């Protein structure tokens, strides 16, 4: 992969990971916290002990998000905000579109919460797409 830019790839993965952790805290730890407190009976009693899983999956997500972007860019797209926005939108629809609404069908959760998860998730994905488009540029062959 002669066009792979290792340094910018690593920087982009770290940036997406950090932004993901911050946005997840703002959305789930602050904005949606009152909603989650009303639903305390559905959460695991040992949830705090399992938080490491979320950090690991957050890193895996960041790595794959940037790696897939690298292949997305190989399709002769020009890097920039519009490309990052489109990439984030597509990834959001892929990840959030099915996921949130499947959760609504499977679990006894409100439609309002599902819509909040979907909208916040889409915003996050678009932000990630824009950020990765600023940071990661394949090497020019």
N, C-alpha and C positions, 0 to 999 in steps of 0.2 A: 504494500500500500504506500507507494511513493508520494502520494498527495496527503498522507496522514500527518497532521501537525500535532505532535505529542505534547509539546509545551502548552499550546493553547487549549488542547483537549483537556489536560489535567486542570488548568485554571478554570475552564468552563464547568467541569464536573464539580469542583469545589464551590464555585459561585452558585451553581444551581442548588447544591446541597444546602448551603447556608441560607439562601433565599427561601428554599422550601421549609426549612426549620422555623424561620422567622414568620413566614406567612401561615404555616400550620398553627403556630402559637397564637398569632393574632386572631385567626379565624376560629379555631377550635378551643383555645384556652381563654379567649376574651369574649369575642362576639357571640359564639354559640354556647358558652358556658352556662348561662341561665337555662337554656333549653335542655342541656345535658343533665343538669342537676335535677330536673323534674323527672328524668328517665333513669335515675340512679339504680333502679332494680334490674336493669338489663345489662349493666356493665359487670365485668369480672371483678370479684372481690380482691384478686391479686394483680390487678391491672398494672399497678406501679412496678411490680417485679418483672413485668414483661415489656416494659417500655424500650428496652434495648433492641427488641425485634423491630420496632418502628424506626429506630436509628439505622439499623442495618438495611432494612428495605428502602429507606429514604436514600441511602447511598447507592444501592443497586439501581433504584429508579433514576437517580442523577446520572450515573454512568451510562445506562441504556438510553436515556433521553438524548444525551450528547452524541453517543455512538450512532444512534439512528439518524440524528441530524447530519452527521458526516455523510452517510449514505444518501440522505435526502439532497444534500448539496451536490453530490456527484451527478445528479440529474440535470446539470447545467443551469441550475437556478443561480441568480445573483444574490449574494448575501445582502442583508439589510433589514430594516424594520418590517417591511411588507412581507418578506420571506419568513422572518421569525414569527410574525403574527399568524400567517397562514399555517406554518408548521405547528405552532402552539394550538391553533384552532382545530386542526386535524387530529392532533394527539389528544386534545381535550375531548373531542367527540368520540374518539376511540375508547379512551379510558373512562371518562365520566358519563358519557351518553348511555352506554349499556349498564355500567356498574351501578350507578345510583338508582336507576329505574328498576333494575333487577332486584336490588335491595328492597325497594318499595313493595315489590310483588312478594318477596320472601319473608320479610320481617314486619312485625307490627309497629311500624314507624309512620309518622305523619307525612302526608304529601308535602306539606310546607317544609319540613326538614329535608326531604329529598330534593326539592327545588333549590333550597339554600345550598346544599352540598353540591348540586349540579352547577349552579351559577358561580359559587366561590371556586369550585374546581376548574371551571372553564377560564375564569379570570387568572387563576394561578398558572394554568398551562400556557395561556397567551403570554403572560409575563415571562415564564421560563423560555418560551420560544424567542421572544424579543431579546432577552439577555444572552442566550446562546448565540444568536445571530450577530450580536455585537462582539462577542469574545472569540468564537471559534471560526476560523477561516482555514479551509484546506490549503496546503502548500500549492503554489502555482507550479504546474508541470512544465 
